[in-house]
Each structure stands twice: as structure tokens, then as C-alpha cells.
């Protein structure tokens, strides 16, 4: 049976996996047929299956995000135990890494990483 405690535990685990840069831990939260939508309305930001979700987190998060703060808004959880569905709300903030690339003459220039 789907419970508020089980859903909140999964959301907390998601946040912990994100904060520790652990794509294995994060991907284990999803089924083989999961669909993960990073940004709605952008096809390139939809990942299908555990493998694609893992690859996304490995490529876009690990080593690129720091000072990750994650908050599970437990009081906003909507649960339909009969249909085994839940809607959760969480907040996150983080810093993106800035790559330093050598410029002509050996002086580094800060540039934002390509997405």
C-alpha cells in the first residue's frame, strides 16, 4: 500500500542522492519504464527508462552542481492510495560549475558550461 511515509521517504532519498552526486542511488528510485521530465515543453529534456535517467544525472549533475540544498514540502503532498499515485512538491537550489578555459596567451577565461 502506498503511504505518505513511503512517498516522503522516496522524495527524501531523491534529495539525498542529488546532494551526494550519486546517479546510481538516484536511478534506483525509478522503474525500467520510468519517464523523467527535467523541463516541460522541451523534448530534449525528457528521459525514458532508468538508463537514460542515470546518464542524464551523470552528465548534467555530477561534478557540475555544488552547494545543493533540497527541501521536501511534506505538507503539500497529495496522495491517492487507491490509484497508487502521489504528487509531491520540493524545492532545490544549487550553484552551477563554471569552467575555466585557457585563452590565447595562457590567461584563463571563465565561461559557463555548455548544456
N, C-alpha and C positions, 0 to 999 in steps of 0.2 A: 504494500500500500504506500502511496506517495504521501508524505507528511511534510509539514512546514519545516520540521527539524532536518529531514533528509535534503530538502531543497536548499535550505540555508547552508548546510554542510557542503553541498556541491558548489555553491556560489563562493563560500569561503575558500574552498580548495582551488577554485579558478583564480581567485585573487592571490593566493599564496604561490601558485605555480607561476603566475605572471611576475610577482615581485621577486621570485628567486630565479627567473630566467630559465625555467625548466620545461622545454617543449614536450618532453616525454610525459611528464606529470600532467601537463595541460591536455595533451591529446588523449590521454587515458580517460578523460571525462566525457569524451564523445564516442558515439557508436560508429561503426564502419560506414554507415549510411547518413551520417550527420551532414547538415548544411550549415556552414558558419558564414554569416554575412557581416563583414567588417564595416562596410559603408553602404547603406541602402542606395539604390539607384545607380550603382556603379558596378557593372558586370565583372570587372577585373578584381573586385574586392569580395567576391563570393567564392568560398572554398568548399569542395564536396568530398566528404569522406575523411576519416582520421588521418590518412597520409597527407592529403593536401593541407589540412589544418596544421599538422605538425610542421610541414615545410614552410608555411606562412610564418608561424611563430619563430622558427629557426632563422629565417631570412630577415624578417622585419622587426623582431623584438630583441632577440638575444644579442647582447653587446651594443645595441643601439639606443636602448632606453635605460634611463637611470632615475634614481630618486622616485621610484614608483610608489604612489600612495593609492590604496584601494579601500573603498568603504562599501559594505553591503547594506543597502537600505532595507533592512529586515521588515520594518513596519509597512512597507509598500508592496510586499509580496501578495500576489493574487494566486490562489490555489484552487484548482478544480480536480480534486482527488478522484472523482468518478471517471473522468476522461483522461486522467493521468497527465495533466497539463499544468504548467505554472508560468507566471510572468513575474520576472524579477527586475529589480532596479538596483543599479550600483553606480558609484562614482569613482573615477580614477583620474589621476594627474601624474605626469611624468615629464622628464626632460629628454629631448632627443639628442643623440650624439651629434657632434659637429666634426666632420672630417677635416684634417689639416693636410693639404696637398702642397708639395713643393712648387714654388713658382720659378720662373726663369731666374737664374742667379742664386737659387738656393733659399730664398726667403719664403716662408710658409704663408699661405693664404687660407683663411677659414672659409669653408664652403659647406653648405647644407648637403647632407647625403641625398642621393637620387632615390626616388621612390619607385 
